[in-house]
Amino acid sequence: MNLDSLSLALYLKSATWLTI
């Protein structure tokens, strides 16, 4: 499992939502 990739994806999603 690549938790780093998952965390990064979730971080980017959160950042996008916060930006909107």
Distance bins in CASP14 RR format, pairs under 12 A and 6 or more apart:
PFRMAT RR
TARGET T0000
AUTHOR 0000-0000-0000
RMODE 2
METHOD distances of the structure
MODEL  1
1 7 0 0 0 0 0 1 0 0 0 0 0
2 8 0 0 0 0 1 0 0 0 0 0 0
2 9 0 0 0 0 1 0 0 0 0 0 0
3 9 0 0 0 0 0 1 0 0 0 0 0
3 10 0 0 0 0 0 1 0 0 0 0 0
3 11 0 0 0 0 0 1 0 0 0 0 0
4 10 0 0 0 0 0 1 0 0 0 0 0
4 11 0 0 0 0 0 1 0 0 0 0 0
5 11 0 0 0 0 0 1 0 0 0 0 0
5 12 0 0 0 0 0 1 0 0 0 0 0
6 12 0 0 0 0 0 1 0 0 0 0 0
6 13 0 0 0 0 0 1 0 0 0 0 0
7 13 0 0 0 0 0 1 0 0 0 0 0
7 14 0 0 0 0 0 1 0 0 0 0 0
8 14 0 0 0 0 0 1 0 0 0 0 0
8 15 0 0 0 0 0 1 0 0 0 0 0
9 15 0 0 0 0 0 1 0 0 0 0 0
9 16 0 0 0 0 0 1 0 0 0 0 0
10 16 0 0 0 0 0 1 0 0 0 0 0
10 17 0 0 0 0 0 1 0 0 0 0 0
11 17 0 0 0 0 0 1 0 0 0 0 0
11 18 0 0 0 0 0 1 0 0 0 0 0
12 18 0 0 0 0 0 1 0 0 0 0 0
12 19 0 0 0 0 0 1 0 0 0 0 0
13 19 0 0 0 0 0 1 0 0 0 0 0
13 20 0 0 0 0 0 1 0 0 0 0 0
14 20 0 0 0 0 0 1 0 0 0 0 0
END
